[in-house]
Structures are given as C-alpha cells and as structure tokens.
C-alpha cells in the first residue's frame, strides 16, 4: 500500500484533495498533516475521518525535528504539499509568519523527503499560486515560462518555496512536480476570503468592503476542479515539470460582487438590488496586483484536464453550500470549530 502525505489537508483546498484521494484510491494510505491554525478545520473531513485508509497527524512543518522523525517513521512514497499561510492581507501585517511556514516549512519537508522518501518511484508535489508571476495588464496570460515577479510578502514566500523545490530537483535529484493555480472558490473556505466573506456579510446585512474601485481582475477556479487537476498531475505529470491550473473565468472584482449580490437576493428572497446597497469602497491594499490570468493549455493538452464549471454555475453552487451549512459557518466565524480536534482526538495516542 502506497503511503501519501498531504500537508495542510484540513484546510480549504487540502480537504478537497484529501477526500478525493481517500475515496478514489482505497489502496493508498493517506496521512493528513495539519497544524490546525485558524484555517485548518477537521470538520471539513467528517465524511472520511473514519476511513480505513485515512490518518490524521497534528504537527507543524516549521518543526524540522518533528518532520524528520515523521518521515523516518512513516517512510512516505509521496508528498502533496499544500500547507501554507495564504492570505495576502495577513502577509502584509506579519511577513515573518509566511517566511517561516512557506519557505522554512517547505525546506524542512524537502530535507525529510531527501533523507527518508522514495527517490526511485516517489514524488514530492508542491502546490503553489499564480501570484508568484506578479501582475498582468489588460492583455496576456501567465504561462509556465513567465518570469517570477512577486509583489506581496505572501507571493514572495511562495516564489521562494517554488525555487527551493526546483533547486532540490536539480541538486539532489529529488523527484518533484509543481503546479501554480488561480483563485480557488467553493465549499469549506475560511470566510476571510472574498466569496465566503461576502456571502456571510450579505446574509447578516453587513457592509461589503471593496478595495479601490473594484477593477482588479482575477481568474477563478472551482476547488473541486483544482483537486482533480492535482490528481491528474500527481499521477500523470512529468517529473521536474510545472503546470498552471486556471478556471478560464476572468472577472473584475466589482462585477463578481454584483453577480454575488444578485444571486444572494434571489436565494434569500430579497428585493433585487438589496444586497448591492451593502457595497462600500475602501482604501486599496498595498501592492495590489491589477490582473491575474492563467494559461492552462499545457495541462489541458498534455494531461487532458479541463475545468468542469463556468463561474456562474460554480458561484451558485458555492452560495447554496454556505446557506445550507449554517452550522459550519457559525462554528468557523465563532471559533468553536477549533474544539473539534479535542473532541475527536483527546486521549488518542
């Protein structure tokens, strides 16, 4: 039985990847390593927590001795590295936390895999972001050969971790693959991000703070499509290669917000235009990149992956999930979800 470590598997994207791998590959033993910060929520994994091929380990990738011991004990065949500090605003307030987790943590994992991983048939798969490429004007797309030009502490930390992964491949022969994805959206996302934050604010008639004039453009990727792409790249991608993952869904922030308001009015049976009155324009974020747009043609042409949803359909499904899972959202916004670990694992070795 292959043993696969997924770091950050209790987070938004990680939980979708864990569920996919646990359910699709019963002959794999999936170990979910998560520090359970504010964004790590074991309630995201209730449906697989008792699966025979699933194991949860609480730990911090910044703790090099712990990571080395874990790899020595478990002898992982593969790693899917998703653990990261990921919110740009938080990186502006505390850059060092992003350096520690995203850079030092990644190097700790690489060192442990180099010492105790399977270099013949194994894989270290590093999941990154399109923000490492910087920003685009009105034209063009990020490709796998776009030069790195990070503009925030978050994107700089991810760019550094990408470089370390490639350096270990070149220097030590570590078998690696890297993917860079666009903005993810979908269920189980912590409500500091735009879409779940605004869904929650609209529901409670709170203001919708929009940076600048709302003209920044982002490409949006359905999180379940992202998980499928990770699966395809992990199993079929070429060692040493990078793959961009995008949803082919570019939206100006203000247009997205107006669509979200319209859908929320419909689903909450409110008068049309009611939620849009909550929009408030605020001072723009420092170093706010104007536009991101991903060219996923390499992934689509070489590995036959395509996004399954257009944004309007995906956004409607996302809203439905948050409205139908009020207890989950309440637990997250109140912080009570953090007690779930104690409830589930207190007294376990």
Secondary structure, 3 states (H helix, E strand, C coil): CEEEEEECCCCHHHHHHHHHHHHHCCCEEEEEEECCCCCCCHHHHCCCCCCCCEEEEECCCCCHHHHHHHHHHHCCCEEEECCCCCCHHHHHHCHHHHHHHHHHHHHHHHHHHHHHCCCCCCEEEEEEEHHHHCCCCCCCCECCCCCCCCCCHHHHHHHHHHHHHHHHHHHHCCCEEEEEECEEECCCCCCCCHHHHHHHHHHCCCCEEEECCCCCEEEEEEHHHHHHHHHHHHHHCCCCCEEEECCCCEEEHHHHHHHHHHHHHHHCCCCCCCHHHHEEEECCCCCCCCECCECCHHHHHHHCCCCCCCHHHHHHHHHHHHHHCHHHHHHHHHCHHHHHHHHHHCCCC
